[in-house]
Structure formats: structure tokens, C-alpha cells
């Protein structure tokens, strides 16, 4: 269910539990909903563009350009890419070129490695992603940097 009252309800519940949700953005109208939730202090500007899902935006460069531009209009936005049924790392690379703060890989998104073979484990895909990030001149965030970027408080002593 994705009605605004339902989204608000769950956003409030997550806030009560000090959970920082990632908003997966499937189409342009969802950017406006994200802006509304952020203005109502129900969410932080942590978003992942979700492409390639059935009945949602196709996974292509045009849609990355369009959606990243809109998502970046939100002050403090942390923008990422999640590509359903990923068959290669082309859009992963393109998202990094376009300034993605976060990119995601793993069996939830696809099984194909950068060399076109099928991954045996999630770690195969993660290692491909790490290699690509570094080859492109970027570096991975440390856990502390990721917490700061995503607005996650420092770990509490248990």
C-alpha cells in the first residue's frame, strides 16, 4: 500500500523507533511525495532511484538523468541507484559518473557479474562493484562516513 496516509503512518512509526528509511523512488511523482514527507519532518532526504521494475521507469540513462536532476532539487539529498534485474554494470557506472552517492549490487538486483558471468555469491557482485568504484577514481565510504552521510547517529553502547 502506497497511499500518503499509509506512508505517513509508517514514517511516524520508523521515526519513533529511530529508523532512518531509504525512500525508493520509482517515478517522478514520488519525488514530490518525498519533498512533502521531508517538509513534514517524517523523512530524511535519503533516496534511491529504483529502475527496471515492472510498471515503473525503464532502466536507462535518460531516466537516470531526469530523476537525478529532480532528486537533487531536495536540499541535502543523498541519491542512489537500485536497478532491478541488472544484466551488466553499465548503468551502475553511469550513475557514478552522474554523481550517485550510493550504488547497490546484490542478488536482490541481479545475478550477472561485470564480466557477464553468473555470480556464485553476493560477494562476487560486491567485489565487482568495489573494483569499478575504485577504477573510476572513487573510494568507498567508511562506516563513520556512511553514517554521517545518511544521518544515522553514532552507534550507541548496548
N, C-alpha and C positions, 0 to 999 in steps of 0.2 A: 504494500500500500504506500503510495507516494503523495497523498493529499497533504496540503500545507498544515492542517491541524495535526495529522499523524506525525509529520516531520517535526513540528514544534514540540509535540509530546515527547518524542524520543530524544530530541536535542536537549530538552529540560532534564530528562532522566539521566542522560550522559553527563550533563553539567553537574548534577547532584553527586554523581559518582566520580567526578573529576576526570572523566574520559575526554580526550581530545579527538573528535571524529575527523576522518578524512571524508570530504564530500566528493563522491564520484559524479562527474558531470557528463551526461550522455547527450545533451543537446543544448542549444543556445538559451532556451528559456530557463534552464536550470542555473545559469549564471545569474540571472535576475533573482531567482529564489535564494541563491547563495548570498547575494548582496543584502537581501531583506533579512535573512537569518543573522548575518553578521551585524547589521544595524540594530537588531533586536538583542544583541549580545547572547545569542543562542548558539553561535558557532564561531570558530576562528577561520581565517582565510586559508585553509589547507585544502587544496582541491587536486583531484586527478582527472584529467580528461580521459574518459573511457570510450574507446573507439572500437568498431568492428563487431559490436554486439547486434543480434537480430533486432530489427526495427529501431535502430539507433544510427548515429552517424557512421559512415564508412571510414575505414582506416586509410587515410591518405594525407598527403602533405597539405593540400588546400584546407582540409578541416583542422589540422594542427595549427596552421597559420591563423585561421579565423578564430578558433576557440582560444588559443593562447592570447591573442590580442584582446579579446573580451575579458578573459580571466585576469589579465594583467591590469585591467582598469580598477581592480579592487586593491586598495592600499594594503601593503604588507602581504600580498598574496604569495603563497607557496604553490607553485604549479608543477604538476607532474603528468606522466603518460602511463596509461594502462591500456594495452592493446589485446583484445580478445582474439584467440586463435592465431597468434603470431606465427607466421611461417618463415620469417627471417628478421634480421635486426636492422633493416633499412630505416624504418620509422623510429626505432629506438635511437639510432644515430641522428636522424633528422631532428627529433625532439631535443636532443642535447645541443645540436647546432643552434636551435631556436631558443635556447635558454632555459630548458626544463630544469627545475630544481630537484626533481625526483623522477626516476625512471624505474619501472618494475619489470621483473622477469620471474619466471617460475612456472611450474606445471599448471597452475590456475589459468595462465595466459597462453600457453602453447608448449609444445614438446620439441620444437625444431631448434637446433643449435645454430650458431653463426655460420658454420661450415656446411649447413644443410642436412647434417645427420640428425638422427633422433637421439635426444638426451636420455641417458640411463637414469639420471638423478637430477633433482632440483639444483644441486651443487654445480653440475655441468653448465646449466644455464646461467647461474650466478657468476661463475668464473668467466664465462664469455662476456657477460655484462661488465664485469670489473675490468677485463682486458680492454674492451672497447672504450670505456670511460677514460682509462689511462692513456690509451693510444691517441685519443682525441685531445689530450693535454689537460684533462680534468683530474681531480682527485676525489676520492670518497670522503664523505663527512665522517668524522669521528662520532661515537655515540653522544658525546657532550655537544658537538656542533649540531647534530641532528635534533637533539632535544631543544636547543636554543631556536633553531630554525622553525620547528614545529610548535613552539610554545609549550613544550612539556616541562613541567617543573623538575628540578633535580630530584634524583632518587631519594626517597625517604628511608630512614633506617627502620627496619622491620622489628 
